[in-house]
Structure formats: structure tokens, C-alpha cells
Amino acid sequence: MDTRHLPAPLHPLSLRRYGASRGSHAHDHFQVLVGLEGVLDLEVEGRGLRLGAGEGHVVAPGDRHDFESLDGSHCLVLDTPLALWSPFAGQGPHAPRLLPLARYLAECLASPTPSPLALHHAPALLLEAWGPANATPRGRTIDWAALASWAQARWHQPLGVADLAAFACLSPSQFAQRCRDEQGMSAMHWLRAQRLLQARQLRGSGMSVAETARRTGYRSPSALTAALRRSADPDADI
């Protein structure tokens, strides 16, 4: 097959070696990790886990996370904006065939003459090999617009996942999973995004930084300014 005119892959795939922690960070895309060698200690939104060879994890957009490997870890990493990964956010793979595929793709990446066809289809192959996502009971519909309006009227309160879940008449764990499935991000990231969105709207209407910070629950005008700056220039991935 002539692969000379295949379009470039839309989702960057890379090989990465992890050692000492470089600090917690977040990004606006899904990050899919598959362990190839060694053990990687991963902390996502305060939850710790370990990835060995053949094990993996999907980090959702906005989730703060940090990596560390005392003896060194080698991983295959896919950075992708595709919402098709939403059902797998916070999960590891469900199929043993993932490791042979990851090793093959790693060999392709490391080869002086990598296979354009293999790398072009790598994102779809990884998604298929990850395994079927656990079905999430739907039941009650979440009115996301109404929930956002409810939250916007309560920025003066310390809102958490339990508060959002109570409004939606779901358990915190059910709400957290539904948020990942339907919004493609963690519940707290969604809440922070709503607050920042309202702050942008108020600033766009001409409201002062100080008044906007007061109305949206930021502890100070400088905290609001820093949040707006971070959203415009998010932390770089490592």
C-alpha cells in the first residue's frame, strides 16, 4: 500500500521516560498512558496509583496530575482531544492485548524508518484495544444549564462534588462519572470552568476586577487575574 500521501496523525503519540517529579500540572486534552517498562507512580486529583508494564490510565482534561518513578519508567503516551476517551477517564485498560500493541507502536516510534500506516492508525487501535467502557446507568437526566445557574448563584459557598450531586439527585460517585462521560472532565474542573466562564463574562461587560472577584468567589482580585492568565496560557505538559 502506498502510504506516501497519508495525512499526518491528528493525535500526537510519543515515548516518554519518567524519573523525578517535575511538579503537578494539567492540560486541556486527554492523556492516555501505557506502561512499557518500570513502575510509574501517578497522582491524579489527589488519588494515587501505580502503572506497571501493560497497565494504563486515562487522565481527563483539567485533572491536575504528577508523575514520578524512582527507578525510571518508560511509557507510551497519547495526547488527544477526542471525547471518545471520556468513558475511560480515570480508568485503566480492560484487555490484555493492549501491551503487545503498545510495544509494537513503541518500536515503530523508535525505528529510524517508522511505519506511517501504523502510526496513522495508532489512536484508533489504542482506543479499540483499551476495551469496552463500563456501562454507566443513565436514569435521571442532568440539566447542565440549570446546574451552572445554580452554582453561579452560590460562589460565596464552598461548593463541592457532593453539592452538585445533591442538586442532580445523584450520589457523588454517580455524578462524578456522569460529568466525565457527558462533559469530558472531572466534576471539580467543570465547576472551576463555570466560575471562570462567569468571571470572563462579567469582565467582558466592563465590570471591575475587584467586583468580578467578589461576585464569583475568588479570594482576591489578584487570584482572579492569575486564574484568567492561567486559562489563557495553561501549564505545559511534560
N, C-alpha and C positions, 0 to 999 in steps of 0.2 A: 504494500500500500504506500502511495506517495504521500508523505507527511510534510513536505516542504511548505505547503500553504495552509497548514493547520493554524488556527488563531492561537495566540498565546493563552495559557491558562488564566482564568479570571481570578483564581484564589491562590495566593502565594503559599507554596509548600517549601519547608526548609528543614534542615537538620541542625539541631542545637545541642550544645554541651553545657550543662549547668553545674555550677560549683557553689561558691559562697553566695549568699543572698545579695541581691542588688537593690532591695527595698520594695515595698508594696507599691503596686500600680494598677491601673485599669485602662481599658480601651473600649472603643465603640463597636467592636466586632466580636464574633465568636472565636475562641481559640481552642482548637482540638489538639490534644497531646496524646501521643502513644509512646510508651517506654520501649526503648530498644536494648539498652544496657544500663546496669546500675540501678540505684533506687533514688527516686526524686521525692523529696518532701515538699508538699504543696499545701498552702493555706489559702482558702477562698472564703472571703467574708467571715473570717474568724474560725472557720471549720478546717481542721487539718486532715490530710490523707496522704498516703504513700503510693507511688506508682513504680512498679517493677516492670520487667520486660513483658510485653504483651498486655499490660494494663493501660488504661487511658482515662481521660477525663475531658469534659467539655466545659470551658469557662464561659459564662454568659457575658454579653456586653454590659459594662458598668460594674461588674463584680471586682472588687479590689482583691488582688491576689499576690502571692510572693512565692518564689521558688528557692530551694536550697538542696544541695546534695553534698554531703561531707566527703564522699569518696568519688564523686563525679557521676553524672548521669547523661546518657545520650538519648535524645528523643526526636521523633518525627513530629513536626508541628505544622498544622494547617490554620491559617488565619482567613476567615471567611465572613462576609456579611449575610450569608443566606439564612433566612428564617427557618429553612428546613431543619436546621440543627436545634431549634427551640425545644422540641420534645426531649432532647438528650441533655439539655443544660443541667449541670450538676451531677451527671451520671457517667459511669464507665461503660465500656463496650459489653455487649451481650453475646458475642460469638467468638469462639477460639480461633477462627480463621483470620482474625484481624492481624495477628503477629506476623504470619508469613507474608501477608500483603504489605505491611509496614516495612518489613525488611527488604522486600523487593523494591518498593518505592525509594527506600534509603539508598539501595545500590544504584538505582537509576540516577538519583541526585548526585551521588559521589562519583559516578562514572565520567571519564573525560568525554564520552560520546553518549549522553543520556538519551533515552527513547522519548521523542516528542509525543508520541501517541500515549505512552503510559502516563507521562506527567500531565498531559492534557486532560485525561480522564481520571486522574488521581482523586480529586474531590468527590466525584460521584461514586467511585469504587470504595472510598473510605466510608461514605455515608451508608452505602449498602451493606458493607461488612460490619458496621457498628452494631447492627442487629435491630430487631423491631423495638420501637419505643413502648414502654408500658402504657397501656391504655389509661387515660385519665377520665374518671367519671365526670360527665358534664353536668347533668342535672340543672341546677339554678343558673340562669344567665347573669353575668356580671355587667352592670351598666357602668362602663368605664367613665363616661362623661359625667354621670351623676356622682360617681365616687370622686372624681377630680374636683368637682364643685364643692363637695362636702369637705374634702381635705383643704381646699383653698380658704375655707371659712374658719379653719382651725389651726393655722400655722403657729398660733401662740401656745398651742398644746404640744406636749412631747408625743407625737403620733408614732405608732409602730405597726408591725405586721398584724398584731392581734386586733388593733383598732380597725384597720382596713378590712380584715376578715369578718369582724363583727358586723360592719356595715353591709357586707356582701352576703351575710348569713352563711358563712363557711367556716370551717376550722382553719387555724393559721397555716397548717401544713397544706390543706387543700387550696387555700387562696394563693400560697406561695407558688405551688405548682401551676395553678391556672395562670398566674401572672407570667411565668416563664413561657408557658405554652402559647398564650394569646398576645402577650406584649413583647416577648423575646428578651426579657430582662428580669432581674430579681425584684421583689416587691419594694425593697427599700430604694433601689435605684429608680424604680418608677416613681416613687414618692418624691425623691430628690429632684427628678426631672420635672415633675409637675410644679414644684415650688420655684425652680429656676425659670420655667416657662412663664409663670405668672410675673416673676420679677422682671423678665425681659419685656413683657407686655406693658407693665407699669412704667418702666424706664422709657420705653418707646413712646408712651403717651406724654412724656415730659415731666413725670414725677421725679423729685429729687432722690438721690441715692439714699439719704438718711430716712426719708419717709417710706421708700420702697422696702428698705431693710426692715423697718418696723412692721409694716403690713405683712410681709412674707416670713417673718420669724427668724431672720438672720440676727446673730447676736450683736452685730455692729455693721456700720456702712462698709468698713474695710473687709469684713468677712464676705459681704455680698459682692464687692468688687473683685475679690480673689476668686469667688465661685464663678463669676461671669468670665473672668480671664481664663480659668482652667477649662471651661466649656468651649472656649474659642481655640485653645491650644492644649488638648488633653495630654496626659502623661504618655511618653513614648513607650512602646512595647520593648521588651528586652529579648 
